[in-house]
Amino acid sequence: MEDLESFTKKCLEGPPKDTELVVIDEIGKMEMYSEKFVHEVNIRLKADIPVLAVLHRDLVGRYGIYGKVYRLGEDNFTKTKSRIEDEIKRF
């Protein structure tokens, strides 16, 4: 938990003003135990800066409302990766 709190402070609290994309790998069950992490993720998702995040499947309902959700699996990896790359290029 200490490492997660340190990560949150370094990476999620107020990204630089010229940030074009915030990438979070991952938002999982363990991360939900950190109020600081949850708070900062919620701030990032409500901000004007796009977020690309890996979500644990149990958290799609909670965070999927903020944007597009892609299910990534062995059967669709290449196609889904291309779709995500296309989305990122639009920034």
N, C-alpha and C positions, 0 to 999 in steps of 0.2 A: 504494500500500500504506500510505503514511503517513496518508492520509485515512481509510482503513478502520480503522487502529489507533486513530486519534483518535475516530472514531465509536464504536468498540467501547468505549473507555474512558468516553465521555460517556453512552452510551445503554444499554449492556448490562451493565456492571459494577454490580451491586446496584441494581436499580430501586427507587424510593421504596416504602416499606412499604405505602402505600395504593394501589399499582398494581393495577388490576383486569384488565388485558389488556396483553400485550407484543405489539407488531406489528413484524415484521421484513420489510422489502421491499428486498432479496431475499436468499435464500441461494442463491448461484450458484457457478459454477466458480471465478471469481476469488477469492471470499471464502474458499475452501478453502485458499488459499495463506497465510492468516493463522492461525497456531496460536492466537493470542489470541481471534480471532473464533470459531473452531470451539469452543474451550474454553467461552467464555461462552454460545454458543448451546446447547451440550450442557447446561450448568447450567440455563439457562432452561427447556429442554424437560423437564427432570426435576423442576422446582420445581412448587409448587402453583398458580402463576399461569398462567392459560391463555395460549397463544401462537397468534397468527395470523401465518403466514409464507408468503411466496411462495417456492416451491422451483423451481429449475431441474429440468427433467424427468429429468436424469441423477442427481439427488440424492433422488428420491422413495424409492428403495429404502433409502437410508441414514437418512432422517429420517421417512419415512411411517409408521414403526412407532410413532411417538409420538402419533398421532391420525388424524383423518379427512383424507383427501386428495380434493380436488376438481380435476378437470381443467377448466381454463377456456379456452374457445375462442370464436371468432366464432359458431359454431353453437349454443352453449349459454350465452352470456354472461349474458343476463337471468335465466334460470332458476337458474344457479349463483350469481349475485350474490344473489338472493333467499334461497337456501338458506343462504348464508354469513351474511347479515344476520340470519336467524332464529336461527342458532347464537349469534351475538354477543348478541342480545337475551336469551338465556337466562341470561346472567351476571347 
